Amino acid sequence: MPNLSPPAHRDIDPAGIRREQLRLLFDVLPSALTASLVNTLLLSWVLYPITDSFLLLGWLSASLAISAYRFYLLRRFRPIADSDFEPSACSRAFFTGTLLAGMSWGFAGYVLFPQESGVHQIFVAFVIAGMTAGAAVTLAPMWRMAAAFMLPSVSLVVLRLLSLDWEVAPVMALMGLLFLATAMLIARRSYLFTLESIRIRFSRKETIAALAESNERTRRLLEGTADGIFGIDNDGVTSFVNPSATRMLGYSAEELVGKNNHAMIHHSHADGRPYPKDECRMLAPLIDGLPQQVDDEVLWRKDGSSFPAEYSATPLFSGDEVVGAVISFRDISERRHTDEALRLAATAFEAHEAIAITDLQGNILRINQAFTDITGYAEEEVLGHNPSILQSGRHGADFYEELWRTLNLSGHWEGEIWNRRKSGEVYPEWLSITAVRDEGGAVTHYIAHFQDITERKQAEAHIEYQAYFDALTELPNRRMLLERMEQEISRSRRHGHYGAVLFLDLDRFKTINDSLGHAVGDALLKEVAARIRRTLREEDMAARLGGDEFVVLLSELGDDPEHAAEAGREVAEKLRGVLAGNYDLEGRRLHTSPSIGIALFPLGDEGASDLLKQADIAMYRAKEQGRNAVHFYLPSMELDADERLILETDLRRALGEGGEMTLYYQPQLQSDGRLVGAEALVRWRHPQRGMLGPGEFLPVAEASGLLGELGEWVLGEACRALSRWQTEGLNVFPLAVNISPIQLQQENFVERVEQSLRESGADPQRLELEITEEMLLREQEKSIAKMHALRRDGVRFSIDDFGTGYSSLAYLRRLPATTLKIDRTFVTDVHVNANDAAIAETIISMGRHLEMMVLAEGVENAEQLSFLAERGCEVFQGYYFSRPLEESAFLAYAREHL
């Protein structure tokens, strides 16, 4: 079947998107330009009595010229908007016109601003605000157009206000900036909504076209086949029928669709006896879900006549449920007549089927070319020989005895048989043997015709394989796993022994897959599957459920639950050791580990689905305990899982609606108590649970894919805080912000940080981004390049949790980092533990030689502070100085300690 899923956005032609954006601009620009012209004339008329006429006339002339230029661009490009034009030149021209218009209005706000008349000031501000708000809406289809108009139009007014010696001028300027920020945000959101709408519309067109093409192919296939085909639902009602079926049955499609199939064409046997519906083999797949192949029944035409038919009934599934069946049949009247009437079917040799004619003793009298093509035997090699020369040895004597018994009783035998070619190759064939009788009814010859069904068997095997195995890893899939689990559960209950289900999930696989691409992710999954297979016993089973989730079924672990649990743990730990290693894939060395949940069975009346759920819950508990761990299922975990789901739902709402997330700030000081910086730490004001620390919701954010969105919010809020502190004259810097691996691996990470700084107005030199060693081990070259790009902007970097990962001077010396942070695990016992002291001293010495500032986290007492300060540590952070503070309390603390 063709792929009918919507095309990914990245497959849509960028030029096509830009053309669509310009078309949207064309639709609204005439009215917008008219409004601009009216406002220009109106502002000139109002300001004329109080403004220098020469200056006003110059501005009016320039504004009219710019409006004329924009009208000219509209008239020039709009007639070709519906064609596949190249949008670059058009976009540049409109951008120029829009920028000039924005500068014109900004010029009006700066030069023509009536300093002495409050009424006229309000009028000028009102007109410019209206034009800016209008631009946020009308120019939103292309973000840079809106920005080109709004930035100069409002910024120059703000500058004008700041230049005035008024007491309220700074406040008015701040209001102007807030208005500009709001308008920019509205325009940005409108732009993103418009862009997504365009992409969805493009994708929908392609999906509709693909669906129409698929439907047309299906229709041609149904209409072109000679076999009759119809579908039935679960009640046996005909849902569709092809032309060949209506032609053979004598009904129109309208007469068959919606009617009970059995009652219409299959109600009686060949001798007229009623055919009970509950015995109908055509309807059997609806009950047992198994396909049926029938070659000896009759179908009834509209005129009351019948004809012999062979048919196949194949069930249709929706998930694991049967929702109907497809019936394919053919009229075999002519073949039956030929089998019964022909003594020597010479014309049959023209067929593509292999044919052999034997005498009453079974000696071959004649074969056709298809016989030679299939078996490899020429005619002279088989004449006079018995067909037993073709026997493969796969069938016993009982098989051939039953074949001859059926043939002698009915004069016909048909079925699947395995034979051997001259080359020795064994192959499957569909064989039909018919006894030829003379006029007196005595058997004189036998005619055998057969087809090589190797390809059909391979196709059936492939279909069966797809139904039960995962295509990527070649492990059994969920369907096969559940069937095997039900069998093992029943067997365990019967024999009184225990088994275990292990649910494995790869830690941070999504980060690897998203950052390095699906090809690397797929290669990792295949290698994981191979390692699992090599580790398990032959009687155990491993399956892939999807994504990075694997399940291992361990059977017959003993008749004692404690012994079975220990055996299950041993296997789990062995798997954890095997999987928690390095992987050399696609020229990269990756590292991952599994989190494993274990559920024993049978401990109650649980079924396969229940066991999977229990093991899954236990696996999540292993992740919560730090990943790369093994955990057994306990009934209390189900309550925890429900609680985690509720918390995830609340977190999605909190990030979507806003207002509940807040930042706390932990001071960073020198040993003399002077404040030199701070770290921003996120908190959640949950409406029911109260204030939540990051340890309570960050694991949920990471597991649910919300960590990136949360990180974006933290970065933006921190930049806005910096901007506020700058305005208030507080020299608190740097402000450290933790960056998640998901953020760093984003292709546009640099642009996102720069955008947050621009939108907030924060000084880049006051921002410090904290990155862990582990993050730098992934896509190392790209990560270092991004750091250098932001360092050129002035942004600082610190290496967090230093010493807990795979520290390497080879990459550390290449990093544009300004700070090394000693992890709190080394600080806690630094004054009493020789190993921690040695590590801390090494990090301090390394930082000094690399000309980096060294900061110690988790300082909680004077002994730790004294020890670290004596060895050259410069900056400290911890409860000894202060806990994380909300913004107002932190600013009070900062004013005291700066």
Salt bridges, closest charged atoms under 4 A:
ASP13 OD2 - ARG19 NH2 3.61
GLU20 OE1 - ARG23 NH1 3.31
GLU20 OE2 - ARG201 NH2 2.68
ASP27 OD1 - ARG78 NH2 3.60
GLU196 OE2 - HIS9 NE2 2.90
GLU213 OE2 - ARG217 NH1 2.76
GLU216 OE2 - ARG219 NH2 2.28
GLU216 OE2 - ARG220 NH1 3.46
GLU223 OE1 - ARG219 NH1 2.67
ASP227 OD2 - ARG330 NH2 3.23
GLU255 OE2 - LYS302 NZ 2.74
ASP271 OD2 - ARG273 NE 2.72
ASP296 OD1 - ARG336 NH2 3.01
GLU297 OE1 - HIS266 NE2 2.79
GLU297 OE2 - ARG281 NH2 3.22
GLU310 OE2 - ARG330 NE 3.70
GLU310 OE1 - ARG335 NH2 3.38
ASP331 OD2 - ARG301 NH2 3.68
GLU353 OE1 - HIS449 ND1 3.14
GLU381 OE2 - LYS422 NZ 2.58
GLU402 OE2 - ARG405 NH2 2.70
GLU414 OE1 - ARG335 NH2 3.86
GLU414 OE1 - HIS412 NE2 3.57
GLU416 OE2 - LYS457 NZ 2.94
GLU425 OE1 - ARG421 NE 3.16
ASP452 OD2 - ARG421 NH2 2.95
GLU460 OE2 - ARG456 NE 3.70
ASP470 OD1 - ARG544 NH1 3.12
GLU488 OE2 - ARG484 NE 3.41
GLU488 OE2 - ARG491 NH1 2.64
ASP505 OD1 - LYS623 NZ 2.95
ASP507 OD1 - LYS623 NZ 2.85
ASP514 OD2 - LYS510 NZ 2.63
GLU527 OE2 - ARG531 NE 2.96
GLU527 OE2 - ARG534 NH2 3.68
GLU539 OE2 - ARG537 NH1 3.37
ASP540 OD1 - ARG537 NH2 2.66
GLU573 OE1 - ARG576 NE 2.90
ASP584 OD1 - ARG589 NE 2.89
GLU624 OE1 - ARG621 NE 3.31
GLU624 OE2 - ARG644 NH1 2.63
GLU638 OE1 - LYS613 NZ 3.62
ASP640 OD2 - ARG621 NH2 2.01
GLU643 OE2 - ARG689 NH2 2.81
GLU648 OE2 - ARG652 NH2 3.22
ASP650 OD2 - HIS686 NE2 2.85
GLU660 OE2 - ARG653 NH1 2.36
GLU679 OE1 - LYS821 NZ 3.18
GLU702 OE2 - ARG627 NH2 2.36
GLU712 OE2 - ARG752 NH1 3.25
GLU717 OE1 - ARG720 NH2 3.22
GLU717 OE2 - ARG724 NH2 3.76
GLU728 OE1 - ARG895 NH2 3.31
GLU747 OE2 - LYS782 NZ 3.81
ASP763 OD2 - ARG766 NE 3.93
GLU770 OE2 - LYS821 NZ 2.46
GLU774 OE2 - ARG508 NH1 3.51
GLU774 OE2 - ARG778 NH2 3.29
GLU779 OE2 - ARG588 NE 3.25
GLU779 OE1 - LYS782 NZ 3.71
GLU781 OE1 - ARG814 NH2 2.74
GLU841 OE2 - ARG871 NE 2.58
GLU857 OE2 - LYS821 NZ 3.09
GLU870 OE1 - ARG871 NH1 3.67
GLU886 OE1 - ARG685 NH2 3.89
GLU887 OE1 - ARG724 NH2 2.88
